[in-house]
């Protein structure tokens, strides 16, 4: 699978989309609004005689150079130097006008900038605007991430209905400003990113600033013009170790208010959200990951076109994952509103405060359930093995959604024990040398070296039928492969296994064993006492153990090979299997009448009986040892009424029986391919070759599936 390099967010609203020309990709600008005004009674408005109102229709033009304004009137005026003049919305004054007269010459007035407080020493007003169907057009932004200079493109669209309100009361010495923000609509957020990115660049504004329809109110005949402006922002945080993607939809409503009275803040906010869809389970193996994105409008209520109180409403999605958490992933719908009451026209400065911050879980991963679970992994029945990170690995066919795109048809699958999430890695090499020499991965489960490489035995067959054997080393992270030919003296290679010191071993039917380092160096050792050995189990100090067989493939003893290949042989005719985890704990399973015995194996080969399986045993699969030292065996026998059960020998050498039945199989029993595996959370894993119904029915079809039993 080729991950996408994209982080995207979309906020569609039910109302008609109106694009804004100042933004990239937009074609036009439109916003409808309504305005209401009230005048709070707590401060009496005082307008001095030096403050004059000029009808906007009488202003022909306004030319601005720095802080100087040259105002051309339709007729000569009686204005005097020192007067503060104000005008409402007109052709020459789209944002209104407030200025202090510095010169008068007939119908031409020269003025400099002035403030509302200079014009009206004390007063009150309130204004509310509702802007509907304000849309962003297409938003794009490339954001730099991490020290390596990686770039994550953000893209999306947004529409929203915003209702900002500003209320102000002021005197010569103090001011009290309240700004209220409310927004509503729906949002859909999608985020995905490649592994190993860290990106938290803060907010970036997209496109230019767009003016919305101005609001004009009258304070005792004095015109006050408020020009709302709109910008769109995007803010993301990304920290991933695996490819991640998430999709969440929500309906939202946010309302928040900030009052600043001389630095004394009062805030109030509320938010509600309802999940409408969570379209995809995160498609990655969990580690510690975070992918979040927030987008939304920033509305500034500017007096006379100047800056003014600002509110910002952010809508987004935040996906966090952890392999050690239950549930292992959480996808949150977020709504945030911040605001400041800074109003330069009232010489009033306010810090930015959080008005509301609301998070609601939009979706989350399931916690592992007890009993039997099936994961559709399209396995090739070669067995399962515990590998790096405690995940369960197996060789599988490429799933249908990926077939045809990559080269080859087989791949490694990894399943997280804590989550059940299946990760499909890139395909394994399908041939060697020539496309007419095909590779078949039919010699057991993979084994991992100390560097995290997966090693597999592959049989190469030409169209003419000639066969040879190879080792394939696959590195899952960068998805690279190396093919190494096995010596012709190694007939029927099998049982590739990991030793505790980071090397892997495999067996040959020609009384030989081969040790392989992470770099691919092979060394062959001839065995003196046996014709062949089974799969290896990790012992102490890099040693490995295996059951030895004679030429008739009957068990005759245990073989121990040191890390340097030194051989020791211990005769025993009852051995069935051996398990170890590299810590020094080695357990042999042996025929014991009609049952199975468990024997502890010392470094010197001494056997100590530790437990006997209850009931009669007719067949068994295993053993395997998990990271906690527990030994697992799948048994057919009489210890449970179902006729089949997992048998666990605890690290304290207590035998425990866990029965199960296959749903929808009318008492059918489970058959598995290759080795079983145990995970650190106390679960047993096996690759099924049983089919109860057709393979498309995932709840009762087990062929190629990975089964998990959690006590």
Number of C-alpha atoms within 10 A of each C-alpha: 14 11 14 12 16 17 25 23 26 23 23 22 20 11 14 12 19 21 23 27 18 19 23 15 15 17 12 12 18 17 18 14 18 12 16 13 18 14 20 15 11 10 15 14 20 15 18 13 9 16 19 19 16 18 14 19 15 15 20 17 14 16 12 13 8 8 10 16 19 18 20 20 20 12 12 13 14 8 20 16 14 14 18 27 21 24 25 26 21 16 14 18 19 17 26 24 25 31 25 25 23 16 16 18 11 13 16 20 22 20 24 18 15 18 20 21 18 19 24 22 17 21 24 23 21 19 22 22 23 17 21 21 23 26 27 30 24 18 24 18 18 14 19 16 18 15 9 9 10 13 16 22 14 20 18 21 21 26 27 26 21 24 20 24 22 24 20 22 23 23 18 13 8 13 22 20 26 22 26 24 25 22 23 20 20 22 26 26 26 24 26 24 24 20 18 14 23 20 20 16 14 11 13 15 17 19 22 14 17 17 21 22 20 22 25 19 20 14 18 11 10 19 21 24 26 28 24 28 21 21 21 26 21 25 19 23 18 27 21 23 18 20 21 24 21 23 23 26 24 25 19 19 15 25 22 25 26 26 23 22 18 14 13 9 16 13 17 13 20 17 21 16 22 15 18 14 14 17 13 12 18 23 17 19 24 28 19 17 24 20 25 26 23 24 31 26 26 22 26 25 30 22 26 29 20 16 18 26 28 25 28 24 29 22 27 29 30 26 27 21 25 18 18 12 16 16 16 22 25 22 25 22 29 24 25 23 27 21 29 25 30 20 23 18 19 25 14 21 17 20 11 15 17 18 25 20 17 17 16 17 16 23 21 19 18 14 14 16 13 11 14 18 17 21 18 18 26 23 27 24 25 25 24 30 29 27 21 15 11 19 21 24 27 27 27 25 21 25 16 9 8 15 15 10 10 14 12 17 19 25 24 23 25 27 22 20 25 23 22 24 20 22 18 22 19 25 23 27 22 18 19 16 8 8 10 13 20 18 25 18 24 15 19 26 29 28 27 26 24 16 13 17 22 24 27 27 29 27 20 21 18 15 9 8 8 9 13 18 21 21 20 23 24 25 18 17 12 8 11 14 16 12 19 16 15 18 14 10 13 20 16 16 24 24 26 29 26 28 28 23 17 16 22 26 28 24 26 23 20 18 22 21 25 20 22 20 16 18 11 16 10 16 14 19 16 16 22 13 19 23 20 26 28 24 21 29 30 28 28 21 14 20 23 29 32 26 29 30 23 15 12 8 14 16 22 20 21 26 25 24 21 15 19 11 18 11 18 16 21 17 15 14 16 19 25 22 25 28 29 28 24 23 14 18 19 24 31 26 24 20 16 15 10 13 18 24 20 25 21 20 22 15 15 10 16 10 16 13 15 15 16 19 23 18 13 16 20 14 12 18 20 20 25 27 32 24 17 14 24 25 30 27 23 26 26 22 21 16 19 17 11 16 18 27 25 22 23 25 24 17 14 9 19 13 19 15 19 17 20 18 18 20 13 12 15 9 12 16 18 23 16 24 21 21 22 26 26 31 24 17 14 17 20 27 28 30 32 25 20 20 19 19 15 11 16 10 11 14 16 18 23 29 25 26 26 29 22 24 21 18 15
